Amino acid sequence: MIDKSILTSLQNQLEGQLQFDTLITALYATDASVYRRIPLAVAFPKSIQDVKKIVAFASQNDIGIIPRTAGTSLAGQCVGDGIVVDVSKYFTKIIAVDKTKKTVTVQPGVIRDDLNRFLKPYGLFFGPNTSTSNRCMIGGMVGNNSSGTTSIQYGVTRDKVLELQTVLSDGSEVTFSEISSNDFEAKRNLDTLEGKIYDQIYTELSFKEIQQQIITHFPKREIHRRNTGYAIDELIDSEVFSTTNTHFNMCKLLTGSEGTLAFTTQITLQLDELPPEETLMVAAHFKTIDDCMRAVAPVMQHSLFTCEMMDKTILDCTKNNIEQLKNRFFIVDDPKAILMLELRANDVNHLEQQKDKLLKTLDDSKLSYANPILRKEEIDKALELRKAGLGLLGNIVGDKKAVACIEDTAVAIPDLADYISEFTDLMKSYDQQTVYYAHAGAGEIHLRPILDLKKSKDVTLFKKITDDVAALVKKYQGSMSGEHGDGIVRAGYIPFMIGEGNYKILERIKSTFDPSSIFNPGKIIDAYPMDQKLRYQIDRKEPEIDTIFDFTDSMGILRAAEKCNGSGDCRKSVEAGGTMCPSYRATKNEKDTTRGRANTLREFLTNSEKVNKFDNRELKEVFDLCLSCKGCASECPSNVDVAALKAEFEYQYQKENGVSLRTKLFAHNNRLNAVGRIAPGLTNFFFSNALTSSVLKSTLGIAKQRNLPLLSKQSLRSWCKQNIKRIQPEQPIKTVYFFIDEFTNHLDAEIGIDAIELLTKLNYKVKIIDHKESGRTFISKGLLKQAKILANLNIKTFNNHITAETPLIGLEPSAILTFRDEYLRLADDKENATAVATHTFLIDEFLHAEIGKGNINADLFTADTKTIKIHGHCHQKALSGIHNTFSILNLPKNFNVTIIPSGCCGMAGSFGYEKEHYDVSMQIGEQTLFPSVRKTPKDTIIVAVGTSCRHQIKDGTQREALHPISILKNALA
C-alpha cells in the first residue's frame, strides 16, 4: 500500500492536480464497462513535464498508469489500481491545421465532434465517427483504434494517425512518424530506449516464417476493423519487411495499443475533404435478423457511406425515451431489424441514379419488406436514433442488462450471414435473446447477451458465452476486437485468437517498450481476469433503501442510479447542443456529470456502512452543483433522472444534518411572499434598497450581485377575484382550469393576467379554483414531506375537474410540469395522479394543440412585423418541448421567430442566488445564452418562458425578456 505522504509529494510537484480522496477514486473506479477497480489516485496533468513526473513516479514506486480521456471505454481500458491520468481537462488544444496537406495536430483531450466543427471552414474533417463522437476524445480514439459509422468509406483511426508525440516508460520524449527503411536502420542504432524499440521490432518481424505465422493466425486482412492485440500485421506490410514502397510508421502499432506502450501527448491526423453534400438514406426493413444479414453483401456492392443496423430490441427501447421517440417517424410496422443505407453524391441526378440502383438490388433480393427514403434532417434524426442505441440499452428495467463482452466481433462480409446464423444458434443454446446492432457494412455487429452480473450463475455464463464466441470468431478468422479494444474483457483471449507464438512476440514488444509494465497494466498483455472485479459484488444481498419518492419504475432508487451505464453522454460540449449537463460544462469535473452523480450514489448506497447511506459528505459534494435542470431525464439515453435522485438525497441527508435557515426560506418562499404582500411597497423597498437588500443577502448567503425579485402590485388571485367573471366569453370553445402557481401569483401576476385575458379573448372559459402551491420550492430543496402533502392535496382538488375536455394549464414550467413528473412519484393516489397528469399542459402546449385543431388562427392576430428570439426553460425542453413556444409565436403572420440554441440559463430557481453557486451560474449563462442575447439587436424581442430564466437574462445581459403569452396577448388584432 502506497503511503499517502508519497502521493502528497507527487501532488506538490505537479503544475496540474493529483487527487486521492474517497470521492475522486470512487468516480474513476468505473468507465462504460462492467468493471470496477478503485484507483490509487487520479492525476490531471497540465503539461508534458507533469506527465514525465508521473511516469517517473510510477517507475520508482512500481505503480500502474491508466490513461483516460472521456472514459467511455466498453472493455475496461480506463480502470485500474494505479494512477488514472485524465487528460480531458487540460490537454484540449487544437494546435495546428495544414489545409494543403490536409492534416491537423491536436492534444489527446480534443473531442471528435468539436474538432470537426473547427475543421469545417477548411472543407476538411476527421472521418472515424463513433456513437460517442460528441464527447469521445482523439486520444481515446487512438488508444482503441476507433471506427464508427463511416469506416466503410473513410477507414479507421489507424489509417489516419500520421504522428504521435509520446513519453516513454523511461521518461524520454519521442515522436513517432513515417520513416524510410534507411531512417529505420538509423533508429535501430540509437543508444536509447527508442533505439531498443526499433531494434526489437526488427528482430521480431524480419523473418519470413514469422511474417507468414502472423498472416496465418491474425484476423483476415479484408476485415478493416481488426484490433486484436498489437497491430504487428500492419507493420510487416512496410518496406522494412516487404517489397512494398510503404514507409514504416510505429503509429500503426501504437494506435489500438490502449496506452500500454507509451503515453501520448500530441497527435497529428490525416484529414479528408468533407463528404458530398447531396445525401439520402434508404431504411431497409426486415422481418428476420437472417434476412437482414443476407442483404448486407449485395447492398455493399454499392458505394455506401453508411450501412448500419438496429434490431427490434434497440428500436423498442426508443419507445420509452422522450428524446428518441420523435426520431422513430420512419419506422414501418414492427421490424426485427433495419439497415440504414446512406448514399452521397455531388449532384442530385447522380444521387437519384444511385438510389434507384440500390432499391433494385433490395427488390431483387426479396429480403426487405419496406424501404422508406429519408432526406436532409430526416437522416440526422435516424442516425441519432442509431447513435443512442448503446445508451438506450440501459433502459432495461432490473438487474439484467445487455452486457458488453462479445459486442465487438468482426468478420469478413462474405462470412457475416453464416457467422450470425451460427451465433444465433449458439445463443439459443444458452436461452439468450441477443441484441444486434451497429456496423453491418463493416462486418461488425455489436452483439450483446442479456445477463445479470450480480448473480454468480450469469457471471459464469458471461465467461462461457465469451469463450464460445471466441471459438466461433476464430473459426471464421475474424477479429474478437473490432473497434472497442481488448481492454480487460477480451485481452485474455488474445493468445487463443492469434496463436501463442504471435502472442509471445507481443509480450516481448511490450517488455521492450515498458520493462516495468507501468503503462495500463492488465490490458492486452498479462490480462486481468475478465470475470473478476466487476461493478457489482456477486450474489450480494441487495440493499433495501426506503425513499419518499416512488422509484418503482426503476425497481428502487439504487437501480435508478444503476441505469447509468457510463456512456458519458453528459460530457458532451456546449457546441454539441442540448442541456445536459450544465454544471459539467462549466467545471469540466467528472463529479459534476450525470454519470459522476449516478455512480457516486450507487457507490455509497451499495457500500456505505452507515444506517442512513445518504449521510455522506461525498454525496453532498457531487449533488451540490446539480441545477435539477431535468436535462438528463430526456437527453441521457438511459433516462437517469438526477434531479429526482438529488431531491431524494437532499431529503435523506437533511434528516441527519438538519435544514439551514436559507433552505427553509427558499422552500417557504410562497408563504413569505404572502406575508410580504401585507405591505408590498415596503417589502419591495426592503428588497430593492441597496442597504437593506445587502444586509438581507449577506445574512442569508445570497450573492451580492443579484437583484432580488419584487412583488407584483397585486397578486394574481386577487385580480382574478375582481375580474375573472367579467371577462369570460359567452360561447366558449371549451373550458380550461388555470393553475395559479406560486411564482406567477406573487412575482409575475402581470403575465398571469395576460394569459387569462388571452385565453378568454380566444374564446376559452377560464376556471380558477382554490388549490395549493405546486411544491416546486420544497422539491428543489429536498423538503419532500411538505411536497408530498401538497401533491396529494392538489391531486384531490383537481381529480374531479380535469379531463380531456377540461384540461389543467399553467404558465411556469417548473410548477405546472410537477403534475407530470414529481407528483407521479409523490402522490399516494397513483391512478388519479396519472389521470390528472395526462390532461395537464403548459399553456404553450395547449395553444399549440388548439392551433392544430383549427380553433386558433392567424387572423386573430396583428400583421405587425416583429423579430423574436426564444430561450427555452429546461423543464419545458425536458418534459414538454420548446417547439410549442416556437409554434404559437409563429402564428402572427409577420413574426420572425428563431430559437436560441442555449442549454440551461444557469439560474435554476434559487441555485443562482446562492453566493457559493453564483460564479458557476454565470459561467453557464455565458456558454451560449448571454452572448446570443448581447449580440441581438435592441429591437429584437427576447422571450423566456421561465421566471428564473428571465431574471438570469436580466442580471447577465441587462436585457428584459418577455413571456410568449404576453407577446401573443398584445398581438391580438
DOMARLO-43597 format. One record per residue (C-alpha): x, y, z; residue in three letters. Coordinates in steps of 0.25 Angstrom, whole numbers, plus 5000, padded with zeros to 4 digits. Example, Ala and Ser with C-alpha at 12.3 -4.5 7.8 and 13.67 -1.06 7.14 Angstrom:
<rs>
504949825031ALA505549965029SER
</rs>
This chain:
<rs>
500050005000MET500650144996ILE500750235007ASP499950365005LYS501150455008SER501750394996ILE500550434988LEU500550574994THR502050584990SER501650564975LEU500450654977GLN501350764981ASN502250744969GLN501150764958LEU500650884951GLU499350814950GLY498650734961GLN498750594968LEU497550554976GLN497350434984PHE496150454993ASP495050354994THR494150434985LEU495150444973ILE495550304974THR494050254974ALA493750344962LEU494950284954TYR494750134958ALA493850114946THR493650144932ASP492650094922ALA493049954924SER492549854935VAL493849864943TYR494149944956ARG495549964961ARG495850074971ILE497050154967PRO498150194976LEU497950334971ALA497550424959VAL498450524952ALA498150644944PHE499450684937PRO499550824931LYS500850804923SER501750694917ILE502650724929GLN501550674938ASP501350554930VAL502850524931LYS502850544946LYS501650444947ILE502350344939VAL503650354947ALA502850344960PHE502150214955ALA503450154951SER504050184964GLN502850124972ASN502450014963ASP501050074961ILE500250064948GLY499850184940ILE498450174934ILE498250284923PRO496850334921ARG496050434913THR494550434913ALA494450294920GLY493450234910THR494250104908SER493349984908LEU494449884911ALA495049934923GLY496250004917GLN496150124927CYS496050054940VAL497250004949GLY497850004962ASP498950114960GLY498850254956ILE497850294946VAL498350404937VAL497250494932ASP497650584920VAL496250624917SER496350754925LYS497550824921TYR498150744908PHE497050804900THR497750894889LYS497650884874ILE499050924871ILE499150944856ALA498450914843VAL499050904830ASP498050914819LYS498950884808THR499450754814LYS498050724820LYS498650704834THR498350744848VAL499150744860THR498350724874VAL498550694888GLN497850564892PRO496750634900GLY496050694888VAL494650644885ILE494450584872ARG493250664868ASP493850794873ASP495050764864LEU494150744852ASN493350874855ARG494750944856PHE495150884842LEU493850904835LYS494251044830PRO495450984824TYR494650884816GLY495250764824LEU494850664834PHE495350554842PHE494650424837GLY494550324848PRO493150344855ASN492750274867THR491450274874SER492050354885THR492650454876SER492050574883ASN492950544895ARG493950444892CYS495350494890MET496450474880ILE497350414890GLY496350304893GLY496050284879MET497550264876VAL497650174888GLY496550084883ASN496750104868ASN495250144867SER494450134855SER492950164855GLY491950184844THR492850244834THR493950134833SER493450074820ILE493750204813GLN494850274821TYR495550164829GLY495850144844VAL496750234853THR497950154850ARG497850194835ASP497850344840LYS498950354850VAL500250414844LEU501050454856GLU501050434871LEU501750504881GLN501950424893THR502650404907VAL503350264908LEU503450184921SER504850244924ASP504250384923GLY504850414909SER504050494899GLU503950424886VAL503250464873THR502750344865PHE502450364850SER502650314836GLU504150284833ILE504850214821SER505650084823SER506950164824ASN506350244835ASP505850124842PHE507250064841GLU507850184847ALA506750184858LYS507250034862ARG508650084865ASN508250194875LEU508750164889ASP507350204895THR506050134898LEU505550184885GLU506650114878GLY506449984886LYS504949984882ILE505249994867TYR506349894868ASP505349794875GLN504349814865ILE505349784854TYR505749654862THR504349604864GLU503749634850LEU504949614840SER504849464838PHE503849424826LYS503349304834GLU502949394846ILE502249484836GLN501549364830GLN501149324844GLN500549464846ILE499749454833ILE499249314836THR498749344850HIS498349494851PHE496949534846PRO496749534831LYS497349654824ARG496049694817GLU495449714831ILE495849864833HIS495249864847ARG496249774854ARG496949814867ASN497349684874THR498649714882GLY499749794875TYR499649824860ALA500949754856ILE500149704844ASP500149854839GLU501649874842LEU502049754833ILE501449824821ASP502449934821SER503749944812GLU504549904824VAL503949764824PHE503449744810SER503649784795THR502549904796THR502850044795ASN502150074808THR502950154819HIS502950094833PHE502150164843ASN502150124858MET500850194860CYS500150074853LYS500649994865LEU500350104876LEU498950124870THR498050024877GLY499049994888SER498150054899GLU499250134905GLY500050004909THR501350044901LEU501550194903ALA500750324908PHE500250404896THR500350554898THR500150604883GLN499450544871ILE499550584856THR498450534847LEU498150514833GLN496850584829LEU495850564817ASP495050664809GLU493650684814LEU492750574809PRO491850614796PRO490650704801GLU489550634794GLU489050514802THR487950414805LEU487750294813MET486950164810VAL486450104823ALA486249954819ALA485349884828HIS485449734830PHE484549624837LYS485749544842THR487149564846ILE487549464836ASP486949534824ASP487649664829CYS488949594830MET488849534816ARG488549664810ALA489849724814VAL490749664804ALA489849714792PRO489649854797VAL491149874800MET491349854785GLN490850004784HIS491750124789SER491050134802LEU491550244812PHE490750174824THR490250034826CYS489750024840GLU488849924847MET487849934858MET486949814863ASP485649814870LYS486249814884THR486849954881ILE485650004874LEU484749964885ASP485650034895CYS485450164888THR483950164890LYS484150194905ASN485150314902ASN484550454901ILE485750504893GLU485750384883GLN484250364882LEU484150474871LYS485250404863ASN484450284860ARG483650344850PHE484150264838PHE483950124845ILE482850034837VAL482149934845ASP483049854855ASP484349814848PRO485249714854LYS486449794848ALA486649914840ILE487849944831LEU488150094829MET488850114816LEU489350254813GLU489750304799LEU490450434795ARG490750504782ALA491150634777ASN489950654769ASP488450614771VAL488350544758ASN489550444761HIS488950424775LEU487650384769GLU488250284760GLN489050224772GLN487750214779LYS487050144768ASP488150044767LYS488150014782LEU486650004782LEU486649904770LYS487749824778THR486849814790LEU485549784782ASP486349674774ASP486849614788SER485349604793LYS485949614807LEU485349744811SER483849784813TYR483949934813ALA485050034808ASN484650174812PRO485550284807ILE486050394817LEU486650524813ARG487250644819LYS486950664834GLU486150524834GLU487550464832ILE488150534844ASP486950484853LYS487050344848ALA488550344851LEU488350404864GLU487350284867LEU488450184864ARG489550264872LYS488650264884ALA488650114883GLY489750084893LEU489150174904GLY487750124902LEU488149984905LEU488250034920GLY486750054919ASN486449904922ILE485849914936VAL486449824947GLY487749754948ASP487849684935LYS488649774925LYS489149764911ALA490649734914VAL491849774906ALA492749654905CYS492549594891ILE492049724885GLU493249764877ASP493449644868THR493649664853ALA493749564841VAL493949574826ALA492649624819ILE492449494811PRO492549414825ASP491549514832LEU490249444830ALA490749304833ASP491449354845TYR490249424850ILE489449294848SER490349214856GLU490449314866PHE488949324868THR488849174869ASP489949184880LEU489149284887MET487949194886LYS488649084893SER488849184905TYR487449224904ASP487949364901GLN487149464892GLN488349554888THR488349704884VAL488849724870TYR489249864865TYR490349944859ALA491349934847HIS490749834837ALA491549894825GLY492849864832ALA492549724836GLY492349764851GLU491049744859ILE491049794873HIS490449664879LEU490149664894ARG489549554903PRO488549594914ILE489149564927LEU489049594942ASP490549614946LEU490049624961LYS489849474960LYS490949364960SER490149284950LYS490149394940ASP491549434943VAL491949284939THR491149304926LEU491849434924PHE493149364922LYS492549234916LYS491849314905ILE493049394902THR493949264901ASP492949204891ASP492849334883VAL494349344883ALA494449204877ALA493349234866LEU494149364862VAL495449294861LYS494749184852LYS494449304842TYR495749364845GLN495149484850GLY495449594860SER495049584874MET495249734876SER494749814864GLY494749954870GLU494549954885HIS495849894888GLY496349774896ASP496349844910GLY496049754921ILE494849674915VAL495549624903ARG497049634906ALA497149494912GLY496649434898TYR497849494890ILE498749374891PRO497649284886PHE497149374875MET498549404869ILE499349284874GLY500349264885GLU501549294876GLY500949424872ASN500549464886TYR502049434891LYS502449544880ILE501449644887LEU502049614900GLU503449644896ARG503049774889ILE502249814902LYS503449774910SER504349864902THR503449984902PHE503149974916ASP504049884924PRO503349904938SER501949894932SER501550034937ILE500650064925PHE499250024927ASN499549884933PRO498549774931GLY498149814917LYS498649734905ILE499849674912ILE499749594925ASP498249624925ALA497349634937TYR496349524938PRO495149564930MET494149514941ASP494749584953GLN494649724960LYS493249744953LEU492449864956ARG491549794966TYR491849694977GLN491449564973ILE490249494980ASP490149614989ARG488949644998LYS488249764991GLU488249885000PRO486849915004GLU486650075003ILE485450135007ASP485050265000THR483950375000ILE484050384985PHE483450254978ASP484550194969PHE483750064966THR483850104951ASP485350064953SER485149964964MET485650054974GLY486650174975ILE487850084975LEU487450024962ARG487050164957ALA488550204959ALA489050074953GLU488350114940LYS489550194937CYS490450104928ASN491550204927GLY491350244913SER491650384916GLY490650464908ASP490650564920CYS492150604916ARG491750664902LYS492250804900SER491350934899VAL491550934884GLU490850794883ALA489550854887GLY488550814898GLY488550844912THR489250724920MET490050754928CYS490150904930PRO491050894943SER492050794936TYR492150894924ARG492551004934ALA493550924943THR493950804934LYS494050724946ASN493550574945GLU492850594959LYS491850694952ASP491350604941THR490150524942THR491050394941ARG491850444953GLY490650474961ARG489950344958ALA491250264960ASN491550324973THR490150304978LEU490250154974ARG491550144981GLU491050194994PHE489750134994LEU490450004992THR491650015001ASN491350115012SER491250055025GLU490450165031LYS489050135035VAL488650255026ASN489450225014LYS489150365008PHE489850435020ASP491250445013ASN491950575010ARG492450514997GLU490950514992LEU490750654997LYS491950694989GLU491450634976VAL490050674977PHE490450824981ASP490550874967LEU489350794961CYS488350904956LEU487250804955SER487050844941CYS486450714936LYS487350714924GLY487750574928CYS486350524929ALA486150544914SER487650544908GLU488250434915CYS487950304907PRO487750234920SER486850334925ASN487650354938VAL486850464945ASP487850524954VAL486850634958ALA486050534965ALA487250464971LEU487650594977LYS486350634983ALA486350494990GLU487750514994PHE487550655000GLU486350605008TYR487050485014GLN488350565016TYR487550675024GLN486950565033LYS488250545039GLU488850685037ASN487750785039GLY487150895029VAL487851025028SER487151155030LEU487351195016ARG486851065011THR485551085019LYS485351225014LEU485551184999PHE484651065001ALA483551145008HIS483651254998ASN482151254995ASN481751275010ARG482851385011LEU482351454999ASN480951455004ALA481351515017VAL482151625009GLY480851655002ARG480251715014ILE481151835011ALA481651814997PRO482251944995GLY483051935008LEU483451795004THR483951834990ASN484751954997PHE485451865006PHE485751764995PHE486251874985SER486951974994ASN488451964993ALA488651965008LEU487551875013THR487651775002SER489151765004SER488851725019VAL487851625015LEU488751565004LYS489951565014SER489151495025THR488551385016LEU489751355007GLY489151414995ILE490051464984ALA490251614986LYS490251634970GLN488751584970ARG487551664968ASN486451614977LEU485151584971PRO484051684974LEU482551664977LEU481551694967SER480651814971LYS479451714972GLN479451564974SER478851494962LEU477851424971ARG477351564976SER477251614962TRP476451484958CYS475451504969LYS475151644964GLN475151614949ASN475051474945ILE473551474943LYS473551604936ARG474451554924ILE473851414922GLN473351384907PRO471851364905GLU472051234896GLN473451174899PRO474051074891ILE474450994903LYS474751014918THR476151014924VAL476551014938TYR477651104941PHE478751074951PHE479251194958ILE480651154962ASP481351224974GLU482351294965PHE481251354956THR480351394967ASN481351484975HIS482451514965LEU481951514951ASP480451544953ALA480451634940GLU480851514932ILE479751434938GLY478751544935ILE479251544921ASP479051394920ALA477551394925ILE477251514916GLU477851444904LEU477051314907LEU475751384909THR475951464896LYS476251344889LEU474851294894ASN475251194905TYR474551194918LYS475651204929VAL475251144943LYS476051174955ILE475851084968ILE476551084981ASP477750994981HIS479150994987LYS480451034982GLU481250934973SER482250904983GLY483450934974ARG484251004984THR484050894994PHE484450784984ILE485750864979SER486150884994LYS485850734998GLY484750765007LEU483950655001LEU482950625012LYS482450765010GLN482450744995ALA481650614997LYS480550675005ILE480450784994LEU480450684983ALA479350594990ASN478450724993LEU478550774978ASN478250634972ILE477050624981LYS476650764978THR476750754963PHE476350604961ASN474850624959ASN475150744950HIS476250714940ILE475850634927THR476150634912ALA475150734911GLU475450824923THR476950814924PRO477850884934LEU478850984928ILE479951074935GLY480951174932LEU482251134940GLU482951014934PRO483550974947SER482250984954ALA481150924945ILE482050814940LEU482150754954THR480850694951PHE481450614940ARG482750584947ASP482950584962GLU481550574966TYR481550434960LEU482650394970ARG482050474982LEU480550454981ALA479850334989ASP478750324979ASP479550284967LYS478350254958GLU477750394959ASN479050464959ALA479350394945THR477950434940ALA478150584944VAL479550584938ALA479050534925THR478250654923HIS479150754929THR479950854920PHE480850964919LEU480051084913ILE480951074901ASP480650934898GLU479150954900PHE479151074890LEU479950994880HIS478950874881ALA477750974879GLU478451034866ILE478550894861GLY477150874863LYS476751004856GLY476251074868ASN477251184867ILE477751244854ASN478651364849ALA477451454846ASP477251474861LEU478651544862PHE479351664857THR480051674844ALA481151754850ASP482551714848THR483451664860LYS484751594861THR484751494873ILE485751404879LYS485351294889ILE486151234901HIS485451104905GLY485351074920HIS486050944924CYS484850874929HIS484050914917GLN485050854908LYS485150724916ALA483750704919LEU482950774908SER483750834897GLY484150974892ILE483550954879HIS482150984885ASN482651124888THR483251134874PHE481951094868SER481051194875ILE481951314873LEU481951284858ASN480451294858LEU480451444855PRO480851454840LYS481951554841ASN482651504853PHE484051454850ASN484451354861VAL485651274864THR486151184876ILE487451224883ILE488251084883PRO488451104898SER488551004909GLY488251034923CYS488251184927CYS488951154940GLY487951214950MET487151094953ALA486251154963GLY487051184976SER488351124971PHE488851244964GLY488451334976TYR489351254986GLU490651324987LYS491451194986GLU490851164973HIS490751304967TYR492051284959ASP491651154953VAL490251204950SER490851324942MET491851234935GLN490751144930ILE489951274925GLY491251314917GLU491351184910GLN490251214900THR489151294905LEU489751424909PHE490651444897PRO489451414888SER488551514895VAL489651624895ARG489851614880LYS488351624877THR487951764872PRO487151844883LYS485851844875ASP485851684875THR484951634886ILE485651534895ILE484651424900VAL484751334912ALA483651244918VAL484251224932GLY484351334942THR485751294947SER486151304932CYS485651444931ARG486351484944HIS487651424939GLN487651494926ILE487351624933LYS488551604942ASP489451554932GLY489151644920THR488351754925GLN487251724915ARG485751704918GLU485251564914ALA483751554912LEU482851434913HIS482251384900PRO480851394905ILE481051544908SER481451564894ILE480251484888LEU479351554897LYS479851694892ASN479851644877ALA478351614877LEU477651684866ALA
</rs>
